[in-house]
Amino acid sequence: MTVDQDVPAEARQAPDEPVSTGTVVAYVAAGVLLFGWFLFGWLVQQQGFIASVGETAGTAFGLLLVIAIVGTYRRDRR
């Protein structure tokens, strides 16, 4: 017996809601800010390419963690 058998079929299906324009704009803005953060560390602070990539990747993973927590909270409210 799997976990999916305990869940009704309606709950297992992914919602067919389109992604809102605000969400797309927020993701694009986050990407631009992350790229700017990379360039700032690499060119202005002159901390090295690899260090700038690592710092930007860490910031991106932290942002993804926040997005996942907010998404889980929003999904739980429904």
Buried (B, 14 or more C-beta within 10 A) or exposed (E): EEEEEEEEEEEEEEEEEEEEEEEEEEEEEBEEEBEEBBEBBBEEEEBEEEEBEEBBEEBBEEEEEEEEEEEEEEEEEE
